[in-house]
Amino acid sequence: MTKRHGYALLAAVIAMIVAISGAIYVGVAADNGTGGTRNAGADNRAPRDSAAPASAGTWVGTWSASPAGAEPGTETNGMAGRSLRNVVHTDVGGTEARITLSNLYGQQPLNITHASIAVAATENDAAAVAETMRRLTFSGSTTVIVPAGAQIMSDAVRVLIPRDSDVLVTTYSPTPSGPVTYHPHARQISYAAQGDRTEDVTATAYTEQTPHWRYLTALDVLSDESVGTVVALGDSITDGITSTEGANHRWTDVLADRLRAAAGTGDVPRYSVVNQGISGNQVLAEGLGRPADNPSGLNRLERDVLGRTNVKAVVIDLGVNDILRGQGQVDPVTVTDGLREMVRRAHARGLRVVGATLMPFGGHRGYSRSRDAVRRAVNAEIRAGKVYDAVVDFDKALRDPYDPRRLRADYDSGDHLHPSDKGYERMAEVFELGDLKGAAPAEL
């Protein structure tokens, strides 16, 4: 996997870009359709390097995560008085960056008074490369108020983001904001520090560790490496819940590696990959609350797929939890009808949809012959070309050839439902990369 680039050279490149760029680009606000607004704050002066020049390239997603619920224990104070340093891993690189923050599960406004972005000095650590530290602004202001239930996008900032690297996004809020919107099961350690340590390039103050991502839901870059984004929409298997922590071994990570290596050859598109998996996610049912914890695939399609930056295609791997968690006998037609509705909505936006067959779960505590029969019936419809534009057959690739009801032993994490690192790698290997390219048909 590609390691850290020489940062002295990167700093020189940035300086050259600044010198030759005469136009100034100001990032455009974005919300989730629920009335998210920006706040000018007390200080409207944009700090140095906060505005981005007009540069060549395409805005694409290089990382994202779905807001999945309210973090337990944060109901009253949120994370008031702490700097939250999210560690995220990029797919493609770029010369400018912008972030999206979500207060979807907050019950009062989230007051961010300081936010920053920097390239991590080393993988899986809170220390930053000093020359890459940038203060983020929102409509030119260093402060922003994110209303309850809303999300907001920062202005673009000039910073050279390398592909396949860790990036640190830090936010500070001095006041209580109620429940923290978060993504559990990140398979990546992030950090927190007492007080405003937003632009601290050292890791000394960041003594608190967390397995969650907080508030941050997207990192976009202005890139010449990619012309579009592929969104992977799925459950815990896409979330990579059993992959090695901090190693970026989810199947989406390996797929991104394959696309980078083969980009521009044959029919392989130059796309980035972002992961919108939520553990426990279903096509139809969702959790309690308003907004619902762990919203259904149908519910979150608009936000997590259609609302992502420059999306060209979506890969859907959903349905297993509908079968495992359904009350009584689940009708396979109900599952496939839900999947078809997702495809219909994606087609309405011109997106190509690749769908995955459902992998076996024999030996798992939820296994029964009747549930496996539903899984096989859903897969039959998928393989027959009656659901998606193209199919990636995860079931065939990972099942035990001597007992097709189970995962092959070396592809099994041990719980008989989720893959091992080797299993995730195998999932990415069976993709026909050219299937991600092309226009959506008028109808299936």
FISETI-183406 format. One record per residue (C-alpha): residue in one letter; z, y, x. Coordinates in steps of 0.05 Angstrom, whole numbers, plus 5000, padded with zeros to 4 digits. Example, Ala and Ser with C-alpha at 12.3 -4.5 7.8 and 13.67 -1.06 7.14 Angstrom:
2
+------+------+------+------+
| rest |   c3 |   c2 |   c1 |
+------+------+------+------+
|    A | 5156 | 4910 | 5246 |
|    S | 5143 | 4979 | 5273 |
+------+------+------+------+
//
This chain:
444
+------+------+------+------+
| rest |   c3 |   c2 |   c1 |
+------+------+------+------+
|    M | 5000 | 5000 | 5000 |
|    T | 4983 | 5070 | 5026 |
|    K | 5042 | 5103 | 5061 |
|    R | 5062 | 5175 | 5072 |
|    H | 5009 | 5222 | 5100 |
|    G | 5021 | 5270 | 5158 |
|    Y | 5054 | 5330 | 5126 |
|    A | 5039 | 5380 | 5181 |
|    L | 4965 | 5368 | 5166 |
|    L | 4977 | 5373 | 5091 |
|    A | 5013 | 5440 | 5100 |
|    A | 4953 | 5466 | 5140 |
|    V | 4905 | 5444 | 5085 |
|    I | 4948 | 5479 | 5032 |
|    A | 4947 | 5542 | 5074 |
|    M | 4872 | 5539 | 5078 |
|    I | 4865 | 5530 | 5003 |
|    V | 4910 | 5590 | 4991 |
|    A | 4869 | 5632 | 5040 |
|    I | 4802 | 5619 | 5008 |
|    S | 4823 | 5620 | 4935 |
|    G | 4815 | 5686 | 4900 |
|    A | 4826 | 5668 | 4827 |
|    I | 4892 | 5652 | 4797 |
|    Y | 4902 | 5596 | 4748 |
|    V | 4958 | 5600 | 4698 |
|    G | 4980 | 5535 | 4664 |
|    V | 4974 | 5531 | 4589 |
|    A | 5033 | 5514 | 4545 |
|    A | 5035 | 5448 | 4508 |
|    D | 5080 | 5419 | 4454 |
|    N | 5083 | 5356 | 4414 |
|    G | 5062 | 5386 | 4348 |
|    T | 5133 | 5399 | 4325 |
|    G | 5135 | 5472 | 4342 |
|    G | 5155 | 5471 | 4415 |
|    T | 5157 | 5541 | 4444 |
|    R | 5168 | 5575 | 4510 |
|    N | 5222 | 5624 | 4528 |
|    A | 5209 | 5683 | 4573 |
|    G | 5280 | 5682 | 4600 |
|    A | 5315 | 5738 | 4637 |
|    D | 5272 | 5733 | 4699 |
|    N | 5197 | 5738 | 4685 |
|    R | 5178 | 5745 | 4758 |
|    A | 5139 | 5683 | 4782 |
|    P | 5163 | 5661 | 4850 |
|    R | 5115 | 5652 | 4908 |
|    D | 5068 | 5591 | 4901 |
|    S | 5084 | 5583 | 4827 |
|    A | 5014 | 5602 | 4802 |
|    A | 4955 | 5558 | 4820 |
|    P | 4887 | 5580 | 4843 |
|    A | 4824 | 5559 | 4807 |
|    S | 4805 | 5496 | 4845 |
|    A | 4754 | 5441 | 4839 |
|    G | 4777 | 5377 | 4807 |
|    T | 4797 | 5345 | 4741 |
|    W | 4866 | 5345 | 4709 |
|    V | 4890 | 5273 | 4701 |
|    G | 4955 | 5237 | 4692 |
|    T | 4984 | 5209 | 4756 |
|    W | 5050 | 5185 | 4725 |
|    S | 5082 | 5183 | 4657 |
|    A | 5137 | 5149 | 4617 |
|    S | 5150 | 5146 | 4543 |
|    P | 5213 | 5179 | 4515 |
|    A | 5249 | 5120 | 4484 |
|    G | 5315 | 5146 | 4456 |
|    A | 5378 | 5186 | 4467 |
|    E | 5418 | 5166 | 4529 |
|    P | 5486 | 5137 | 4509 |
|    G | 5546 | 5180 | 4530 |
|    T | 5507 | 5246 | 4530 |
|    E | 5516 | 5262 | 4456 |
|    T | 5559 | 5324 | 4467 |
|    N | 5546 | 5355 | 4535 |
|    G | 5480 | 5326 | 4555 |
|    M | 5476 | 5336 | 4630 |
|    A | 5503 | 5407 | 4632 |
|    G | 5518 | 5433 | 4702 |
|    R | 5479 | 5378 | 4738 |
|    S | 5414 | 5377 | 4775 |
|    L | 5373 | 5317 | 4753 |
|    R | 5324 | 5292 | 4807 |
|    N | 5274 | 5243 | 4777 |
|    V | 5237 | 5200 | 4827 |
|    V | 5168 | 5181 | 4804 |
|    H | 5109 | 5146 | 4838 |
|    T | 5039 | 5175 | 4837 |
|    D | 4975 | 5138 | 4825 |
|    V | 4923 | 5190 | 4847 |
|    G | 4933 | 5252 | 4889 |
|    G | 4915 | 5324 | 4876 |
|    T | 4920 | 5396 | 4899 |
|    E | 4959 | 5423 | 4839 |
|    A | 5011 | 5394 | 4794 |
|    R | 5046 | 5405 | 4727 |
|    I | 5100 | 5369 | 4689 |
|    T | 5119 | 5355 | 4617 |
|    L | 5192 | 5357 | 4595 |
|    S | 5215 | 5327 | 4529 |
|    N | 5275 | 5344 | 4485 |
|    L | 5252 | 5296 | 4431 |
|    Y | 5320 | 5266 | 4419 |
|    G | 5360 | 5329 | 4431 |
|    Q | 5399 | 5359 | 4373 |
|    Q | 5400 | 5429 | 4401 |
|    P | 5356 | 5470 | 4448 |
|    L | 5352 | 5448 | 4521 |
|    N | 5360 | 5508 | 4567 |
|    I | 5326 | 5495 | 4634 |
|    T | 5341 | 5551 | 4683 |
|    H | 5312 | 5521 | 4746 |
|    A | 5260 | 5466 | 4759 |
|    S | 5224 | 5443 | 4821 |
|    I | 5174 | 5392 | 4848 |
|    A | 5168 | 5364 | 4918 |
|    V | 5140 | 5303 | 4954 |
|    A | 5195 | 5255 | 4975 |
|    A | 5209 | 5249 | 5049 |
|    T | 5215 | 5174 | 5044 |
|    E | 5206 | 5124 | 4988 |
|    N | 5264 | 5112 | 4941 |
|    D | 5305 | 5172 | 4965 |
|    A | 5326 | 5241 | 4940 |
|    A | 5307 | 5279 | 5003 |
|    A | 5244 | 5322 | 5001 |
|    V | 5191 | 5343 | 5050 |
|    A | 5213 | 5415 | 5059 |
|    E | 5143 | 5447 | 5061 |
|    T | 5124 | 5415 | 4995 |
|    M | 5183 | 5443 | 4955 |
|    R | 5157 | 5486 | 4898 |
|    R | 5193 | 5523 | 4842 |
|    L | 5163 | 5509 | 4774 |
|    T | 5151 | 5561 | 4721 |
|    F | 5137 | 5561 | 4646 |
|    S | 5090 | 5616 | 4622 |
|    G | 5107 | 5652 | 4685 |
|    S | 5182 | 5648 | 4676 |
|    T | 5230 | 5606 | 4718 |
|    T | 5271 | 5590 | 4655 |
|    V | 5250 | 5556 | 4591 |
|    I | 5283 | 5534 | 4527 |
|    V | 5256 | 5469 | 4498 |
|    P | 5273 | 5465 | 4423 |
|    A | 5304 | 5402 | 4395 |
|    G | 5250 | 5352 | 4380 |
|    A | 5198 | 5386 | 4423 |
|    Q | 5165 | 5379 | 4491 |
|    I | 5136 | 5431 | 4539 |
|    M | 5088 | 5433 | 4597 |
|    S | 5099 | 5474 | 4660 |
|    D | 5050 | 5520 | 4693 |
|    A | 5006 | 5491 | 4746 |
|    V | 5033 | 5498 | 4817 |
|    R | 4997 | 5493 | 4884 |
|    V | 5023 | 5432 | 4921 |
|    L | 4986 | 5376 | 4955 |
|    I | 5008 | 5311 | 4921 |
|    P | 4987 | 5249 | 4959 |
|    R | 4965 | 5187 | 4921 |
|    D | 5011 | 5127 | 4921 |
|    S | 5072 | 5167 | 4939 |
|    D | 5141 | 5185 | 4911 |
|    V | 5150 | 5254 | 4880 |
|    L | 5215 | 5289 | 4863 |
|    V | 5219 | 5329 | 4799 |
|    T | 5286 | 5365 | 4790 |
|    T | 5314 | 5404 | 4731 |
|    Y | 5378 | 5442 | 4721 |
|    S | 5411 | 5462 | 4655 |
|    P | 5477 | 5501 | 4656 |
|    T | 5494 | 5491 | 4583 |
|    P | 5508 | 5431 | 4537 |
|    S | 5445 | 5407 | 4501 |
|    G | 5467 | 5345 | 4464 |
|    P | 5434 | 5277 | 4473 |
|    V | 5389 | 5270 | 4534 |
|    T | 5319 | 5245 | 4520 |
|    Y | 5309 | 5187 | 4569 |
|    H | 5268 | 5127 | 4589 |
|    P | 5313 | 5067 | 4606 |
|    H | 5290 | 5009 | 4650 |
|    A | 5252 | 5054 | 4697 |
|    R | 5254 | 5003 | 4754 |
|    Q | 5264 | 5063 | 4798 |
|    I | 5329 | 5097 | 4820 |
|    S | 5334 | 5171 | 4806 |
|    Y | 5391 | 5219 | 4824 |
|    A | 5438 | 5273 | 4800 |
|    A | 5480 | 5326 | 4835 |
|    Q | 5535 | 5373 | 4812 |
|    G | 5513 | 5446 | 4807 |
|    D | 5445 | 5476 | 4817 |
|    R | 5415 | 5438 | 4875 |
|    T | 5344 | 5442 | 4847 |
|    E | 5311 | 5465 | 4912 |
|    D | 5357 | 5428 | 4959 |
|    V | 5311 | 5389 | 5005 |
|    T | 5367 | 5343 | 5029 |
|    A | 5396 | 5284 | 4993 |
|    T | 5468 | 5300 | 5011 |
|    A | 5490 | 5328 | 4944 |
|    Y | 5453 | 5275 | 4904 |
|    T | 5508 | 5223 | 4902 |
|    E | 5499 | 5201 | 4830 |
|    Q | 5447 | 5147 | 4817 |
|    T | 5414 | 5126 | 4752 |
|    P | 5363 | 5073 | 4731 |
|    H | 5335 | 5121 | 4679 |
|    W | 5284 | 5177 | 4677 |
|    R | 5312 | 5238 | 4641 |
|    Y | 5273 | 5292 | 4605 |
|    L | 5211 | 5283 | 4648 |
|    T | 5154 | 5247 | 4612 |
|    A | 5091 | 5265 | 4651 |
|    L | 5064 | 5288 | 4718 |
|    D | 4991 | 5312 | 4719 |
|    V | 4950 | 5331 | 4780 |
|    L | 4886 | 5369 | 4792 |
|    S | 4848 | 5314 | 4827 |
|    D | 4781 | 5300 | 4860 |
|    E | 4799 | 5226 | 4862 |
|    S | 4794 | 5213 | 4788 |
|    V | 4754 | 5236 | 4728 |
|    G | 4799 | 5209 | 4673 |
|    T | 4862 | 5171 | 4654 |
|    V | 4874 | 5101 | 4628 |
|    V | 4937 | 5093 | 4586 |
|    A | 4973 | 5026 | 4583 |
|    L | 5010 | 5021 | 4517 |
|    G | 5058 | 4963 | 4513 |
|    D | 5128 | 4933 | 4510 |
|    S | 5176 | 4909 | 4564 |
|    I | 5120 | 4869 | 4598 |
|    T | 5082 | 4934 | 4609 |
|    D | 5147 | 4970 | 4624 |
|    G | 5155 | 4920 | 4681 |
|    I | 5227 | 4905 | 4663 |
|    T | 5232 | 4845 | 4711 |
|    S | 5192 | 4874 | 4769 |
|    T | 5227 | 4889 | 4834 |
|    E | 5264 | 4956 | 4830 |
|    G | 5232 | 5011 | 4871 |
|    A | 5173 | 4969 | 4893 |
|    N | 5121 | 4991 | 4841 |
|    H | 5102 | 4920 | 4823 |
|    R | 5088 | 4930 | 4749 |
|    W | 5020 | 4904 | 4728 |
|    T | 4998 | 4975 | 4716 |
|    D | 5014 | 4993 | 4789 |
|    V | 4971 | 4936 | 4814 |
|    L | 4915 | 4955 | 4766 |
|    A | 4918 | 5026 | 4793 |
|    D | 4912 | 4999 | 4864 |
|    R | 4851 | 4958 | 4844 |
|    L | 4817 | 5017 | 4810 |
|    R | 4829 | 5061 | 4871 |
|    A | 4801 | 5009 | 4919 |
|    A | 4738 | 4996 | 4878 |
|    A | 4727 | 5066 | 4848 |
|    G | 4654 | 5086 | 4845 |
|    T | 4626 | 5017 | 4861 |
|    G | 4584 | 4984 | 4808 |
|    D | 4611 | 4998 | 4739 |
|    V | 4682 | 5013 | 4762 |
|    P | 4705 | 5080 | 4735 |
|    R | 4745 | 5131 | 4776 |
|    Y | 4806 | 5130 | 4731 |
|    S | 4881 | 5139 | 4742 |
|    V | 4930 | 5093 | 4705 |
|    V | 4993 | 5116 | 4669 |
|    N | 5046 | 5070 | 4639 |
|    Q | 5070 | 5080 | 4568 |
|    G | 5110 | 5016 | 4560 |
|    I | 5176 | 5015 | 4523 |
|    S | 5220 | 4953 | 4527 |
|    G | 5227 | 4920 | 4459 |
|    N | 5169 | 4958 | 4429 |
|    Q | 5132 | 4932 | 4368 |
|    V | 5067 | 4947 | 4333 |
|    L | 5099 | 4960 | 4266 |
|    A | 5175 | 4964 | 4266 |
|    E | 5218 | 5014 | 4301 |
|    G | 5291 | 5032 | 4313 |
|    L | 5339 | 5074 | 4273 |
|    G | 5346 | 5149 | 4272 |
|    R | 5301 | 5209 | 4261 |
|    P | 5263 | 5211 | 4307 |
|    A | 5267 | 5136 | 4313 |
|    D | 5292 | 5104 | 4376 |
|    N | 5238 | 5060 | 4406 |
|    P | 5184 | 5084 | 4358 |
|    S | 5131 | 5034 | 4337 |
|    G | 5063 | 5031 | 4372 |
|    L | 5031 | 5060 | 4310 |
|    N | 5082 | 5116 | 4308 |
|    R | 5076 | 5136 | 4381 |
|    L | 5001 | 5127 | 4391 |
|    E | 4988 | 5201 | 4379 |
|    R | 5042 | 5224 | 4428 |
|    D | 5037 | 5171 | 4483 |
|    V | 4962 | 5157 | 4484 |
|    L | 4921 | 5210 | 4448 |
|    G | 4966 | 5265 | 4474 |
|    R | 4961 | 5246 | 4547 |
|    T | 4917 | 5285 | 4595 |
|    N | 4842 | 5270 | 4597 |
|    V | 4848 | 5200 | 4569 |
|    K | 4785 | 5157 | 4572 |
|    A | 4811 | 5088 | 4554 |
|    V | 4873 | 5052 | 4530 |
|    V | 4898 | 4982 | 4544 |
|    I | 4943 | 4954 | 4489 |
|    D | 4991 | 4897 | 4501 |
|    L | 5034 | 4894 | 4439 |
|    G | 5053 | 4842 | 4387 |
|    V | 5102 | 4794 | 4420 |
|    N | 5163 | 4831 | 4395 |
|    D | 5136 | 4834 | 4324 |
|    I | 5135 | 4758 | 4327 |
|    L | 5202 | 4748 | 4363 |
|    R | 5241 | 4800 | 4324 |
|    G | 5210 | 4793 | 4256 |
|    Q | 5253 | 4768 | 4199 |
|    G | 5228 | 4700 | 4176 |
|    Q | 5156 | 4678 | 4184 |
|    V | 5112 | 4734 | 4209 |
|    D | 5042 | 4737 | 4181 |
|    P | 4992 | 4742 | 4239 |
|    V | 4947 | 4783 | 4195 |
|    T | 5001 | 4836 | 4190 |
|    V | 5003 | 4841 | 4266 |
|    T | 4927 | 4842 | 4276 |
|    D | 4918 | 4893 | 4220 |
|    G | 4968 | 4939 | 4256 |
|    L | 4930 | 4930 | 4321 |
|    R | 4864 | 4945 | 4286 |
|    E | 4893 | 5009 | 4258 |
|    M | 4912 | 5031 | 4328 |
|    V | 4842 | 5016 | 4352 |
|    R | 4812 | 5055 | 4294 |
|    R | 4853 | 5117 | 4311 |
|    A | 4835 | 5111 | 4385 |
|    H | 4761 | 5105 | 4367 |
|    A | 4767 | 5168 | 4324 |
|    R | 4782 | 5204 | 4390 |
|    G | 4725 | 5170 | 4427 |
|    L | 4770 | 5124 | 4468 |
|    R | 4751 | 5055 | 4491 |
|    V | 4804 | 5002 | 4476 |
|    V | 4818 | 4940 | 4518 |
|    G | 4868 | 4892 | 4487 |
|    A | 4910 | 4836 | 4516 |
|    T | 4924 | 4767 | 4489 |
|    L | 4997 | 4751 | 4479 |
|    M | 5029 | 4709 | 4533 |
|    P | 5070 | 4646 | 4518 |
|    F | 5145 | 4647 | 4512 |
|    G | 5164 | 4573 | 4509 |
|    G | 5235 | 4563 | 4535 |
|    H | 5256 | 4633 | 4514 |
|    R | 5315 | 4636 | 4466 |
|    G | 5270 | 4664 | 4412 |
|    Y | 5219 | 4608 | 4416 |
|    S | 5201 | 4565 | 4357 |
|    R | 5139 | 4525 | 4339 |
|    S | 5126 | 4571 | 4279 |
|    R | 5130 | 4633 | 4322 |
|    D | 5084 | 4604 | 4374 |
|    A | 5035 | 4587 | 4319 |
|    V | 5034 | 4661 | 4299 |
|    R | 5022 | 4681 | 4371 |
|    R | 4963 | 4632 | 4377 |
|    A | 4934 | 4657 | 4312 |
|    V | 4937 | 4730 | 4336 |
|    N | 4904 | 4709 | 4402 |
|    A | 4848 | 4673 | 4365 |
|    E | 4830 | 4738 | 4329 |
|    I | 4833 | 4777 | 4393 |
|    R | 4790 | 4728 | 4432 |
|    A | 4739 | 4727 | 4375 |
|    G | 4726 | 4800 | 4387 |
|    K | 4755 | 4821 | 4319 |
|    V | 4807 | 4869 | 4345 |
|    Y | 4789 | 4905 | 4410 |
|    D | 4727 | 4930 | 4446 |
|    A | 4742 | 4883 | 4505 |
|    V | 4795 | 4831 | 4520 |
|    V | 4838 | 4816 | 4580 |
|    D | 4865 | 4746 | 4572 |
|    F | 4936 | 4749 | 4599 |
|    D | 4954 | 4685 | 4561 |
|    K | 4901 | 4643 | 4595 |
|    A | 4916 | 4674 | 4664 |
|    L | 4991 | 4662 | 4664 |
|    R | 5005 | 4601 | 4621 |
|    D | 5023 | 4534 | 4650 |
|    P | 4960 | 4490 | 4647 |
|    Y | 5004 | 4429 | 4635 |
|    D | 5045 | 4462 | 4580 |
|    P | 5008 | 4522 | 4549 |
|    R | 5069 | 4541 | 4509 |
|    R | 5102 | 4565 | 4573 |
|    L | 5089 | 4612 | 4631 |
|    R | 5070 | 4579 | 4696 |
|    A | 5134 | 4571 | 4737 |
|    D | 5114 | 4618 | 4794 |
|    Y | 5092 | 4671 | 4744 |
|    D | 5158 | 4667 | 4705 |
|    S | 5215 | 4715 | 4722 |
|    G | 5263 | 4662 | 4697 |
|    D | 5274 | 4685 | 4626 |
|    H | 5210 | 4650 | 4602 |
|    L | 5182 | 4714 | 4571 |
|    H | 5173 | 4766 | 4626 |
|    P | 5131 | 4755 | 4688 |
|    S | 5154 | 4754 | 4760 |
|    D | 5124 | 4802 | 4811 |
|    K | 5071 | 4749 | 4824 |
|    G | 5058 | 4744 | 4750 |
|    Y | 5049 | 4819 | 4743 |
|    E | 5001 | 4818 | 4801 |
|    R | 4961 | 4762 | 4767 |
|    M | 4957 | 4803 | 4703 |
|    A | 4923 | 4860 | 4740 |
|    E | 4877 | 4813 | 4778 |
|    V | 4844 | 4785 | 4715 |
|    F | 4820 | 4853 | 4690 |
|    E | 4746 | 4864 | 4689 |
|    L | 4749 | 4936 | 4715 |
|    G | 4682 | 4953 | 4685 |
|    D | 4711 | 4939 | 4615 |
|    L | 4750 | 5004 | 4620 |
|    K | 4686 | 5045 | 4622 |
|    G | 4641 | 5063 | 4565 |
|    A | 4641 | 5099 | 4498 |
|    A | 4679 | 5072 | 4438 |
|    P | 4634 | 5039 | 4386 |
|    A | 4627 | 5070 | 4318 |
|    E | 4664 | 5009 | 4289 |
|    L | 4680 | 4939 | 4310 |
+------+------+------+------+
//
